[in-house]
């Protein structure tokens, strides 16, 4: 079953934009243009971009973080990329996912820490984020809201950071992943 509009994604974005990440070393997408094609929150998280329908009971692809602010936001404060499908993450990921035989329209791409960061590497300091109680207090309830909205039948964690993040939600079965 699919929703016929993007209202669910917009509600999630509005909720995320209200979160205060000022003291976390991360920055939000608030007041930035939304990409036509990109993982949430920089884009709407759907392969087919603004033409897509939201996959309720689909597959949630959980990355770590959106990436470096300097790679996505120009000196003028505006978004510099509008299509991530040919980027470093999406290109190999889509090749792998194609082998899964799951329709790409059933994917929702998001991040455990759905923000930009200011480091020199695209990889964020996941261990610090996992142990930052204030940041996790922001991200965990938001992820719960994402789960409630999309009700995914499958979650794919892209790496040990997102896997450890998921360990906080299902400690009985994934608790060992937290460390």
C-alpha positions in Angstrom: 0.0 0.0 0.0 1.3 3.4 -0.9 0.4 7.0 0.0 -0.5 9.0 -3.1 1.3 12.2 -1.9 4.3 13.4 -0.1 2.5 14.8 2.9 4.0 12.2 5.3 7.6 13.2 4.2 6.8 16.9 4.6 5.4 16.3 8.1 8.6 14.4 9.0 10.7 17.3 7.6 8.8 19.9 9.5 9.3 17.9 12.7 13.0 17.5 12.0 13.4 21.3 11.3 12.0 22.1 14.7 14.8 20.1 16.5 17.6 22.2 18.0 21.0 20.8 16.9 22.9 24.0 17.6 25.3 22.4 20.2 25.8 19.1 18.5 28.3 20.0 15.8 25.7 19.2 13.2 23.5 21.5 11.1 20.0 21.0 9.7 18.6 21.5 6.2 16.2 24.1 7.6 15.8 26.9 5.1 17.7 25.0 2.4 16.2 24.0 -1.0 15.2 20.4 -1.0 17.0 18.2 -3.6 15.0 16.8 -6.4 16.7 13.4 -5.8 18.4 12.7 -2.5 18.2 10.9 0.8 16.0 12.4 3.5 16.2 15.2 4.7 18.2 16.8 1.9 15.8 15.2 -0.6 12.5 13.5 0.0 14.3 10.1 0.4 12.6 8.5 -2.6 14.4 7.2 -5.7 11.9 8.8 -8.1 12.2 12.2 -6.3 9.4 14.6 -6.3 7.4 12.4 -8.7 7.4 9.5 -6.3 4.8 8.1 -4.0 5.7 7.4 -0.4 6.4 3.6 0.2 4.3 2.6 3.2 5.5 -0.9 4.4 8.5 -0.6 2.1 12.2 -0.9 2.7 14.0 1.8 4.8 17.6 2.2 3.9 19.4 3.7 6.9 22.7 5.5 6.4 24.8 7.3 8.9 24.5 11.0 8.2 23.8 13.2 5.2 27.3 14.3 4.7 29.6 17.3 4.7 27.9 20.7 4.7 30.8 22.0 2.5 29.9 19.5 -0.2 26.2 20.3 -0.3 26.0 24.0 0.6 27.8 26.7 -1.3 29.4 29.9 0.1 26.2 31.7 -0.8 24.3 29.4 1.7 22.4 27.6 -1.1 22.3 23.9 -1.9 24.7 23.1 -4.7 23.5 19.6 -5.7 20.0 18.6 -6.7 20.5 14.9 -7.7 22.4 12.5 -5.5 21.6 9.4 -7.6 25.0 9.6 -9.3 26.9 10.4 -6.1 29.4 8.4 -4.0 26.7 6.7 -1.9 23.9 6.1 -4.3 25.8 4.8 -7.3 27.2 1.7 -5.6 24.2 1.3 -3.3 21.7 1.2 -6.2 23.8 -1.4 -8.0 23.7 -3.6 -4.8 20.0 -3.0 -4.2 19.2 -3.9 -7.8 20.3 -7.4 -7.0 17.8 -7.5 -4.2 14.9 -7.7 -6.6 13.1 -5.1 -4.5 11.5 -2.3 -6.6 13.5 0.9 -6.2 10.2 2.7 -5.8 9.8 0.8 -2.5 12.9 2.3 -0.9 13.0 5.2 1.5 16.5 6.5 2.1 17.3 8.3 5.3 19.9 8.6 8.0 20.3 7.8 11.7 21.7 11.3 12.2 19.7 13.2 9.5 21.9 16.3 9.4 24.9 17.7 7.7 28.2 18.0 9.6 31.4 20.1 9.5 34.2 17.5 9.5 36.8 17.1 6.8 35.7 13.6 6.0 32.2 12.5 4.8 32.2 9.9 7.5 31.0 11.4 10.7 32.3 10.6 14.2 29.7 7.8 14.7 31.1 6.7 18.0 30.8 10.2 19.4 27.3 10.6 18.1 26.2 7.3 19.6 27.6 8.4 23.0 26.3 11.9 22.8 23.2 11.7 25.0 21.8 15.1 23.9 22.1 14.2 20.2 20.6 10.7 20.7 17.8 12.3 22.7 17.0 14.3 19.5 17.6 11.5 16.9 15.9 8.5 18.6 12.4 10.1 18.9 12.7 11.4 15.4 13.5 7.9 14.1 10.6 6.5 16.0 8.4 9.0 14.3 9.9 7.9 10.9 9.1 4.3 11.8 5.6 5.1 12.8 5.0 7.1 9.6 6.5 4.6 7.1 6.0 1.3 8.9 8.8 -0.4 7.0 8.7 -4.1 6.5 12.5 -4.2 6.2 15.3 -1.9 7.4 18.8 -2.1 5.8 21.6 -0.6 7.9 24.5 0.8 5.8 27.4 0.2 8.1 28.2 -0.2 11.7 27.0 3.2 12.8 23.4 2.8 11.6 23.5 -0.8 12.9 24.6 0.4 16.3 21.9 3.1 16.2 19.2 0.4 15.5 20.5 -1.5 18.6 18.9 1.2 20.7 15.5 0.4 19.3 15.4 -3.4 19.5 17.8 -4.2 22.4 16.4 -7.8 22.8 17.5 -8.8 19.3 20.0 -6.1 18.2 21.3 -4.9 21.6 24.8 -6.3 20.9 25.0 -4.0 17.9 25.0 -0.9 20.1 28.7 -1.4 20.8 
